[in-house]
Amino acid sequence: MHILLRLGAAAAALAALAAQRLRKPQPVQYDVVVVGGGVMGVWSAIAAARQNRTVCLVEKYTEGHARGSSHGDGRIYRFAYADEIYVDMMYLSLSYWGELNDATSKVLAHTGGVSLYSGQGGNYDSHGGLDDLTKIYRKRGLAHEKLSRKKLKERFPQFSAPKNTTALYQPDFGVLFADVAMARAYELARKLKVDVREGSDVVSVKRRADSVEVRLGNKERIVGRSCIVAPGAWLTSIAKKWFNLHVPTTVTRETVSYFKPKGSKAVYGYKRMPVFISDLNNGLGDLGYYGIPIVKTQGVKVAAHHVGQTLDEKALRSHDHQGDPSIIEANQRFVASFFPGLEATPFRSESCLYTTTPDYHYVLDKVPGAGAPIILAGGGSGHAFKMGPAIGDAAAALALGVKLPFSLETFRLDRPALLRA
């Protein structure tokens, strides 16, 4: 009997030892693990790899997928910001985007841009009024020119602005060719030896004292010395689920419409027509409109800004790409006011996602707590694609503990606008 008891105790001890060994942290596989392969995630991976670190990029879907906010034929880049931090980030980002631009694979094009002021009280996010923008341009040495309604028509015959419209022209605006830009960014990431894991669903991110464990749906565990989480529209739910952290964002289903020219398409192409933003009241919200000349889709892109339907997590999982009829009508109103040379009805409308913080600024900060660094990057608020390289640089710097490329005070998790929400 005593022998059996001793054998049982020995077996239990062996089982406990085996269980303890199983619970031991796995060896570190990477310096940085990036969760989320949108524009913020891929540029975070690139930035870390440029620091000669080992990097794994984990994406739930596939490179360049259309379920988030990092796809499409064209995106505006601009210096029209009342907040100077964005001017700094735009300069940095353009230098990186420019490195990807070549004769065979065009990533961007300088078109110039006009900010259209109607005096109707609209307020394009982070843009400021005419005087605010002029002041920033002067301070930063950015060329600009105020154009009356008549001069706007002479310079750019595509526009027939309503009375009382004043335009501020800035020649450094342009278009990023989003799908091509993302493809080239992924190409660069792979060239830098980033281990890209597509079709990998992350179910948890757990912080240890000196490592972060990323667990996939197939039970695989990826371990890094640090982790950057760039989850796009899932920022709020993931921050709560994984880190018990409240990060207030609103996810909306926005609608863009494409309008064919009645005459020559070349006149409305990106080589001859500037991008534009407008404070004209769109009837659905107070943030105006934006638009892009013809890029790949054969029509001028027009969109009422930040007026889409709010999506909860269930609706987010099942959202389609159909346009919202009320926003399409608003887009038609804008075209009727400014572009008589375009067809009155769009030939195509589609939806995209905005993930918006209460103050329209990004989230770019460390998750509070002791242990290995975990960085949250998100809250693009409809104006982050063009700044993906700068956001990635900052996220990688936080993860690696190296010098930041610019101040992150505006993007802290504990800033008043987020705490109040």
N, C-alpha and C positions, 0 to 999 in steps of 0.2 A: 504493500500500500504506500509506504513511504517512498519507494522507488518511483511509483507511478506519479506521486505528487511532485517529486523532484523533476521527473521528465516533463510533466505538464508545466511547471514553473519555467524550465529551460526553454520550452517551446514558446511560451508567452513572451519571455525575454527576447528571444530571437525575432519573434513577430514584431515586438515593439521597436527593436533596433532597425528592422527592415522598413517599418513605417516611418521612423525618424529619418532614415536615409532618403526615402522617397520625398519627404517634406523639405529636404535641404534645397536651397536655391540652386537652380541650374547655373552653369557657368555663363558668364557674359558672352554674348555672340557678336554684339555690335556696340559701337560707341553711341549711336543715336538710332532709335526706332521712330519712324514717322507714321502716324495713323491718319489716313485720309490723303487721297491723291489728286485733289483739285489743285487750283493754281497756288494756294498757300502751301499745301503739302509738298508738291513737287519742287517748289523753289526752296523750301526749308531743307529738303534732302540734298539739293544741289549745293546750297550754302555750306552745309555740314561736310559734304564730301570734298569741297574745295579747301577745307581746313585739314585735309588728309586724314579724315576720320572714316571709320567703317559705318555704313548707313544701310538700313532696311526701310523701304517704303511700302506700306501695306494699304491696298485699295480694295474696297468691298466689291466694286464692279470692274470696269476695265478702263484703261487709259482713254481719256477724252469722252467719257460717257455723257449722256444728255440728261441725267437724272438730277443734276445739281445746278451749279451756277457758273461753271467754267467752260462752257461750250458756246458755239455760235459763230457766225461769219465775221462780225465786226463789233468792236468795242471802242468807245471814245477814250482817248487819253487827253488830259487837260491840265493846265496850271491854274484854272479858275477856282481858287480856294481862298477863303478869308483866313483860314488857319495855315500859318506858314509851315508847320510840320509836314503838311501834305505836299507843299512845293518841294521841300527837301527830299521827301520820299519819291516824288515823281522824277526828279533829276537822277536819283540813284537807280530807279527802276528802268528808266529809258536807256541808261548806259548798259544794263544787262540785256534788255530786249534787243538793243542794237547789235550786240555781239552775235545774236542768233540770225540776224537779217543778212541775207545774201542774194545774189542774182537769181539763183534757182529756187529759193524758198523764201518768199517775202513775208516777213513777220509783221511789219508796220509800214505806215506811209504818213508822211507829214502832209496835212491838208489845210492847216490853219483852222481857226474856229471862231464862231461869233456867239457872244452872249447877248440874248435879245431881251430888252427890258420894255415892258408894256405899260408900267405904272398902274397895274391892276392889283398889286399887293401880293403877288405870288412870291415864293422864296425858295429857290433851288437849294437843296441841302448843302451846307458848308461853303456855299458859293459867295454869299454876301451880296450887298447891293452894288450898284454901278460905281459909287464913290469908294466903297470898300475895296473893290477889285482893282480899280485904278490906282489906289494907294499901294496895294501889294505889288502890282506890276512895276510901279515906279521904284519902290524900295528894293525889289529884287533885280532890277535892270532888265525886265522883260518887255520887249517891244509890244506896243499896243496902239490902237487908233480908234477913236470914237467916230462912228458913222451915223449920219442922219438916215432917215428912211429912204430918202432920195439917193444918197451916196451908197447905201447898202445895195440898192437895186442896180446902180451903175457898176459897182465892183463885182457883185454876184447876181446876175440876172435871174437866177433860179428863185430868188426871194421876192415876194411882193407883200411886204409887211403892212399891217394895219396902221392907221394914223396913230400918232403918239408913241411909235416904237423907236427906241434908240438902240443901236448895236455897238458893242465893244469888240473889236477884232483883235485877235492875238494869233500871230503866225505859227506858234510852236505847238498848237493842238494837232491831233491826228487820230488815226485809226489803227488799232491792233487787230490783226486777223486772228481771231481767237482760236479757232480749231487748228490752224497752222502753228500758231504760237505755242499751244499746248503740246502738239506733236514734237516740235523742236525742243521744247523744255525736257520732255521725257527722253528724247534722243541724247541730250546733253547729260541727263542724270545717269543713263546707262553707260555712257562713255566714261563717266567719272566713277564707274564701278558700283553704283547704287544697286542693291539687290531689290528689284521691283517685284512685289508679290501681288498680282492682280487676282480678282475673284476670291479674296480672302476676307471673311467676315470676322471682325474683332468683337469678342463678347465681353472682355474686361481688360482693364489696365490697372495693375496693382503695384504700388510703390513699396520698395524694400529700402533698407538702410543705404545700400550702395548700388542698387540696380532697380530697374523697372521691368516687370513681367507682363508681356502682352499675350493674352490667350486668344486663340482663334477658335472658330466654331468647330473645326475638325479636331480639336483637343491639342493641337500643336501649341507650344509655348515659345515665344521669341523674347529673348532677354537683352536689354540694353543698359548702358550706363545712364542714359537719359531718354526721355520720350517727348515728342512733340505731337499733340493731338489737334488736328485741323479738320473737324468733322462737318463743316459746312452747315446745312440747315438743321442738323441734329445737335448743334452745340448745347442748347439748353437741356435737352433730355439726357445727353451723355454726361454733361458736367454733373448733373444731379445723381444719375445712376452710378457713375464710377467714382466720383469724388465727393458726393454729398455737398455739392457746391451750387448755389443758385446764381445762374448767369442769365439775366433777363434778355431775351430776344423775341422778336416777332417774325414769323416766317410768312411771307405773302407770295401769292401766285400772280405775278405781273404779266402784262400782255404787250407784245410789240407787234406792229403792223408794217407791212411792206406795200408801197404804192408805186405803180408803174408810171413812168413819164408818158405824156400824150404824144410827145415828139421824140427827139433824139435822146437816147439813154446816155450818150457820152457826156452831155452837158451836166448830168446829175451823177456822174461817176466820181470816185474819190480823187481822181487826178485834177478835177476842175471845180469841185464843190466842197466847201468846208463843212466840218461837223458843226452842230449847233446845240445850244441849250437855251431854254426860255423860261421866264417867270410867269408867262401867261396862265391865268387861272384855268385849270382844266375841267372844273365843274365837279370833280370827285375828291380833290385834295388841294393842298396849297403849295405843292412842290413842282409845279410846272411840267415842262416837257423836255425831252432830248431827242436828237436825231442824228443819223449817219447817212452819208451819200451811198450810192450803190457800190457794194463790194463784190460779193459772190452771188448772193440772192439778188435777182434783177429788179430791184426796187429800192426806193428811199425808205430807210427804217425810221419810224416815228413811234414814240411811246410817251404816254402820260406817266409821270414819275411817281413811284411809291403810292399807288392807289389800289393795289391788288387785294383780293380776298385773303383773309388770314386763314392759315391752315393749322389744324392741330396735328398731333403725331400720326393719328390714323389716316387723316386726309393726305398727309405728306407722303406716306408710303404708297398711296394709290393715285396720286395726282397724275393727270394726263397733260398733254401739251396743247390742248385746245385754248383758243383765246377767249377772254371774257367779253361778251357783247357790249356791256356798258363802257368798257375801256376802248373797245374798237370804235364806238361812236365818238368818244372823246378824241381819239386820234384823228378821226375824220374831220372833226371840227377844227383841229389845228391845221390840217392840210388845207381846208377850205379858206382859212384866214391867211396863210402864208405862201401856199404853193398852188396857184391856179394852173400851173403847167403839169400837175400830177393828176392821175385819175382820182375821182372822188371816193371810190371804194377800194379798199386794199385787196390785192389778189391773194394775200396770205397773212395770217395772224397766228401767233404761237405764244405759249407761256414760258416763263422762266422764273426761278426762285430768287427772292431777296431774303436775306437773314439780317434783320435790322435791330440794332441796340437802341435804347431810348434816346441817346444823343447823337446817333448816326456815326459814332466813332467805332473803330475796330476794338476787338479784345485781343490783347497781346501781352501775356503776363504768366508768371509762374503760379501753379496751383499751390495754395498755402499748405504748409506742413513741413515736417522734418523728413529727411531722407533724400533719395535721388531726385534730381529735378524733372518735373513734368510741366510742359509748357502748353497753354491753351492759345490757339490762334483761330480767330473767326470773327463773326459779326461784320461781314463785308459791307452790309447796308447799301448795296447797289453801286458801290464805287471802289471796289477793291481789286478787280482783275488786273487793271493796269499797274497796280502797286504790288503785285505778287512777289516780284524779286526783292523789293525792300522789306516786305513783311517776312519773307523767308530768311533773309539775312539776319533780321533782329531775332526771330525765333531760334535760329541756330546758335546765335551768340548767347542767348539766355540758357539754352540747353548745355552749351559747352563751357560756360563761365568765362567767355572772352569779352573783349571790349565791344560795347554796343555801337552800331553804326549811327544811331540818332537817339534822341530822348524818347522814352516810352511812357512818360508821365500821362499823356492824353489817353493811353490805352489800358491803364491799370484796371484790375478787377475791383479794387476798392474805391474807385472814383465816385463822387457823389451821385451822379446820374444813375449808376447801377445800384448803389446802395438804397437810394430812394425807391427805386422800382421793386 
